[in-house]
Amino acid sequence: IPLGIIADEIGGIALAAVFLYFGVTKFVDTAFWAQQIPQGLAAWLPIEPSSFTRLHGAYEIITGLLLIARPWHRIGAALALINLVPLIFILTITGYGADVVIRDIGLAGLALDILLTPHKRSLWERLRN
């Protein structure tokens, strides 16, 4: 099996793990994540920050699950980009922290790679045949 195929699988699983982890933590520590919403943005939300946090956590969990579920992994990658691009913008204009922005740019790059790579059989499908 070519290493590129293994790398594709690892990249998708790693991105899914990030989204699943952060999605679950939005339910485990809702108060912490609700406090991370910038005040200016929180004022624009039509719901309470804690409710928004849980809704965002559910979105992240769904994204993570789709990233590991073939053939829907490219939909998961699109959802990841829909989440990450505005987040990168918001973090940049609020001066949140360059380390977090750079991390999210890397995650967005991985999601873009998954989204734009032509459909290939997964590693698991190749091993079965």
N, C-alpha and C positions, 0 to 999 in steps of 0.2 A: 504494500500500500504506500503510495507516495506521501512524503511528509507534508506536502501542501494540503492534502485531504485531511490529515490529522489536525493540522494547524487550523483549518477552517472550522472543524468541529470544536476544538478547544476554544477558539475565539467566540463562537456562538454560545457555548456553555458558560464561558467566563462572563460575557455580557449579561446573559440571563441571570447568573448568580448575583451580579451587582444589583440588577433591578429587583430580584426577589428579596435580597437582603434589605435594601432600603424600603421596599414596599411593606415588608413585615414589620420593620422598626417603626413605621408610621402608626401602626396599631399598638405596638408594645410601649412606645414612648411618645404618644400623641402630643403631650404638652410641650416637650422639647422641640419637636418639629414645628408645631404651631408658632412658637416663639421665633423660629428662624425666618418666618415670612416677613419681609421688610414692611415697616409701618405704612408706607405710602401704598404698597400693593394691597395690604390687608384692608385698607379703607375702601378699596374698589371691589372687594369680593362680595358677592351677593349672599354668602353664607358665612357663618362663624369660622375663624381660622382653624379650629380643631376639626370641624366637619370637613373643611377643604382638605386638611391634612389626611384624614382617613380616606376621602375620595381619591386623592392623589396616590395614596398607598395602594388602593385597589387597582388603580390604573397601572402602577408599577408592577404589581403582582401579575396582572393579566399580560403585560408586556413581557415579563420574564418567562411566563409559561408559553406564550406564543413563540418566543425565541428558541425554545428547545423542542417545539412540536412541529415536525415536518408534516405537511408542506407549508405551514403557516409562519415559518421563521422569518420570511421577508416582510410579512405584515407586522410581526413583532419589531423588526428593525425599523420600519416606518414609524411605528408608535414611539420607539425609543428616540428617533430624531425629532418627532413632534414634541416630545418632552424636553429633550436636551437643548435644542437650538434656542428656544425662548429663555430657558434657564441660564444658558451661557450669557445671553444678552443681559438679563436682569442682574446676574452676579457681577458682570463687568461694569454696568452703569452704577451699581450700588457700592462698588469697591469692596466686595465681600472678601476676596482673597484670591491671589493669582494661582495658588496651588490648586484650589478647587476648580477654578476656571480651566486651567490646563488639563486637569484630570477629565473634566467633562468634554473638552475638545477631543481628547483621545478616545473617549467612549463614543462620541458622535462619529469619529472617523471609522471606528470599528463597525458601528451600526450602518454607516453609509456603504462600507465594503460588503456587508452581508446583504443589504438591499440591492446593490447594483451587480453583484456577482450572479452570472447566469445559474439557473437551477442545476444543481448537481445531485447525484444520489448521495445520501448521507454515508458516513463511514459504516454505520450499522447495516445499511442496505448492501454495501459492497462486501462486507464480511459474510453476509448470508449467502451471497452468490458465488 
